[in-house]
Amino acid sequence: MLLSTCKVCSRLPSTVWINRQSEEDLPGPAYRLEGIPAEPPDDAIALHLRCPECGIYYRYEVSPGCLSHDVGLIRLLPGEMRAEGLIWKWRYNRLIRDLPPLLDGESTDLSLYAARALARHYLDNDLREGLEQLCRHPNWAIRRQAVLEVGEDEMTPHIALVIELLFDHAQVADAAKVNFRVFQEKSPLILKYGERLVGAFADRQMSYYPVIFLKHITQFFIELVDITPCVSPLMRFLMEAVGEESLCEEARHSLIRYVRASPANAQFFLKTFEEIVPPDVAATLADVRAAAQISLGR
C-alpha cells in the first residue's frame, strides 16, 4: 500500500511537534498508530509506533521540560526502519520501490518525505545515477530536499556531484539560487570539503554560481580553504566578461581578498598575471595587481 492511499499516514505529517502544556494535541489519525500512549508520560521516552494500515513506523518522543512538555511524532525513513531492525529487507525494497510515484503526488509533505528517503537510499547504496536524477527533478522543492540530505551526510562521496548539478545544468537554473543558499549554510561541510569543492569547478568557465561561491569562501574561509586553483579562471572571467559588471566586481573582490591573505597568494597572482594577461586588458586587473604588490611590501 502506498503512503498516499493509507488512511492513516496520508493524513499525518511526516513530522509534528506539540506542546501539551499549551493544550495542543497530536492529529487524530496519530491515535490509530499501534502502541501510542493514551496520554504522554511525564518522563522522557522514545517509542516506535506502527501504522496498522501500511506498516510504516513512527518515532514517538516525549521531552518534558520546565516551560514545555514537547511531544513529537516523526515518520521514519525506510533506511532508519531497516537499521532499527523494524522491517525485513524485502519490506525495505518494497517501500523504496513505492516512493518514486510520491515525488509527483498531490501531497507536498509526502513528496518531500519521498525525496529524503530516496536520497538516503541512493547515498547509502552509492547509487550515483539515482541521486543525480533526484537532484534534477523538475520540482525545485524536491531538488532542495535532496541537496539537504546530501549535505547532512558528512562522509558522502557525492559532494562533487552536487556541485556539478548546481553549476553545470541550465535546466535547473530556476532552483539553483535556492539550492545554493542551502549549500552556503553548510559551513562545516564547506570547511571539510572546501578544497575539493573548489577543484570541482576550477577548470570550468566561470559563471554566476561559482563566482558567488568563491565570494563566500574568500569572505569567511580564506585562511582555511585554498582557492588557488580558481585564481586563473577568475582572472580569465574578468578579462572576458561583457555586460556583467556586478558579477565582475564580486570576482575582483574575491581576488583582492585572496592576494591580501598571504604573500604567497600575492606572489602566485603576480606570476599568473605575467603569464596570461595581455597588455591591452591589464587595466581590468590593475587594482588586484596593486593589492598584490602592497601585500608583498612593494
SULLIN-V359071 format. One record per residue. PHI is phi as a letter, one per 40 degrees, with the letter a starting at -180 (none if undefined). OMEGA is omega in whole degrees, 0 to 359 (NA if undefined). D_LAST is the distance of its C-alpha to the last C-alpha in Angstrom with 1 decimal. Layout:
[[PHI	OMEGA	D_LAST] [PHI	OMEGA	D_LAST]]
This chain:
[[none	177	73.4] [c	175	70.2] [d	184	68.5] [c	180	69.0] [b	179	72.7] [c	183	73.1] [c	179	75.0] [c	188	73.0] [c	180	69.5] [c	180	69.2] [b	178	69.8] [b	173	67.4] [c	180	63.6] [c	179	61.5] [a	176	60.3] [a	175	62.0] [b	177	61.5] [b	176	63.9] [b	184	64.4] [c	178	68.1] [c	175	67.9] [c	178	67.3] [g	173	70.4] [c	180	68.6] [a	176	70.1] [c	176	69.2] [d	183	70.2] [d	182	73.9] [c	180	73.5] [c	184	71.6] [c	172	74.9] [c	179	76.3] [c	181	73.9] [c	176	75.7] [g	182	75.1] [c	178	73.6] [c	177	74.8] [c	177	77.0] [b	178	74.9] [c	178	71.5] [c	181	71.9] [c	183	70.6] [c	177	68.5] [c	182	65.4] [a	174	66.5] [b	182	65.3] [b	171	68.0] [b	180	68.2] [b	183	70.4] [b	174	71.9] [c	181	72.8] [c	182	76.5] [c	187	76.2] [b	176	73.3] [g	177	72.4] [c	180	68.8] [b	176	67.6] [b	172	65.9] [b	180	64.4] [b	183	66.0] [b	174	64.0] [b	181	64.9] [b	181	62.4] [c	178	64.2] [a	182	62.3] [c	185	63.0] [b	181	62.2] [a	176	62.9] [b	190	64.9] [c	177	62.9] [b	182	64.7] [b	176	62.9] [b	186	64.2] [b	177	61.8] [c	181	62.9] [c	172	61.7] [c	178	60.1] [d	179	62.2] [c	177	59.7] [c	177	60.1] [c	181	63.9] [c	181	63.9] [c	180	61.6] [c	180	64.0] [g	183	67.0] [c	181	68.5] [b	176	69.1] [c	182	69.9] [c	181	67.7] [c	179	70.1] [c	176	69.8] [d	181	66.0] [c	179	66.1] [c	179	68.5] [c	179	66.2] [c	181	63.2] [c	183	65.3] [c	185	66.4] [c	185	63.0] [d	179	61.7] [c	181	64.4] [c	181	63.2] [d	183	59.7] [b	181	61.4] [c	183	64.1] [c	182	64.8] [c	178	63.6] [c	181	59.9] [c	180	60.2] [c	178	61.9] [c	181	59.4] [c	174	56.4] [c	179	58.4] [c	179	59.0] [c	178	55.3] [c	184	54.4] [c	180	57.2] [c	178	56.5] [d	179	52.7] [c	178	53.6] [c	181	56.2] [c	179	53.8] [c	183	51.1] [c	184	53.6] [b	177	55.1] [f	181	51.9] [c	186	53.3] [c	183	50.2] [c	179	52.3] [c	179	54.0] [c	180	50.9] [c	178	49.2] [c	180	52.3] [c	180	52.3] [c	177	48.7] [b	182	49.7] [d	182	52.8] [d	181	53.4] [c	184	53.6] [c	182	50.2] [c	178	51.5] [c	176	52.6] [c	181	49.2] [c	180	47.5] [c	179	50.0] [c	179	49.4] [c	178	45.6] [c	181	46.2] [c	176	48.5] [c	180	46.0] [c	180	43.4] [c	184	45.9] [c	186	46.1] [c	182	43.4] [b	186	44.3] [c	174	44.7] [c	189	43.9] [b	182	43.8] [c	180	40.4] [c	178	39.1] [c	181	42.4] [c	178	41.8] [d	180	38.3] [c	183	39.9] [c	182	42.7] [c	189	40.6] [b	192	38.1] [b	189	40.1] [b	184	43.5] [c	184	44.0] [c	177	47.5] [b	184	46.3] [c	182	43.7] [c	181	45.9] [b	187	45.5] [c	180	42.0] [c	179	40.6] [c	179	43.1] [c	183	42.5] [c	178	38.8] [c	176	39.1] [d	182	41.3] [c	180	38.8] [c	181	35.9] [c	183	38.2] [c	184	38.4] [d	178	35.3] [d	179	36.7] [c	179	37.4] [c	179	33.9] [c	184	32.5] [c	185	35.0] [b	188	34.7] [d	184	31.2] [c	177	29.8] [c	178	33.1] [c	177	33.1] [d	181	29.7] [c	182	31.1] [c	179	34.2] [b	181	32.6] [c	183	29.4] [c	181	31.2] [c	175	32.8] [c	182	32.0] [c	175	30.4] [a	188	32.7] [d	189	33.3] [c	174	34.1] [c	180	31.3] [c	180	28.7] [c	176	30.2] [c	180	30.6] [c	173	26.9] [d	180	26.2] [c	180	28.5] [c	184	26.8] [c	178	23.3] [c	190	24.7] [b	187	26.8] [b	188	26.2] [c	180	22.6] [c	184	22.6] [b	182	25.9] [b	182	26.1] [c	179	23.8] [c	182	23.6] [d	180	21.7] [d	182	24.9] [c	181	24.7] [c	180	21.2] [c	176	22.4] [d	178	25.6] [c	179	23.7] [c	179	21.6] [c	177	24.9] [d	180	26.6] [c	180	24.2] [c	188	24.6] [b	185	28.4] [c	178	29.5] [b	177	31.8] [g	179	33.3] [b	188	31.6] [d	182	29.2] [c	179	29.5] [c	176	29.1] [c	178	26.0] [c	179	24.5] [c	180	25.3] [c	181	23.7] [c	179	20.5] [c	176	20.3] [c	178	21.1] [c	179	18.1] [c	177	15.8] [c	179	17.5] [c	184	17.1] [c	178	13.4] [c	184	13.1] [c	181	15.8] [a	175	14.0] [d	180	11.1] [c	177	13.9] [c	180	14.6] [c	180	11.2] [c	179	11.5] [c	180	15.0] [c	182	14.4] [c	178	12.1] [c	179	14.8] [c	179	17.5] [d	181	16.2] [c	185	16.4] [c	191	19.9] [b	186	21.6] [c	177	20.3] [c	181	22.2] [d	185	20.8] [c	177	23.5] [b	182	22.4] [d	181	18.6] [c	180	18.7] [d	183	20.3] [b	185	17.1] [c	182	14.7] [c	177	14.2] [c	179	13.7] [c	178	11.2] [c	178	9.2] [c	178	9.9] [c	179	8.8] [c	177	5.3] [c	180	5.5] [c	179	7.6] [c	178	5.6] [g	181	3.8] [c	NA	0.0]]
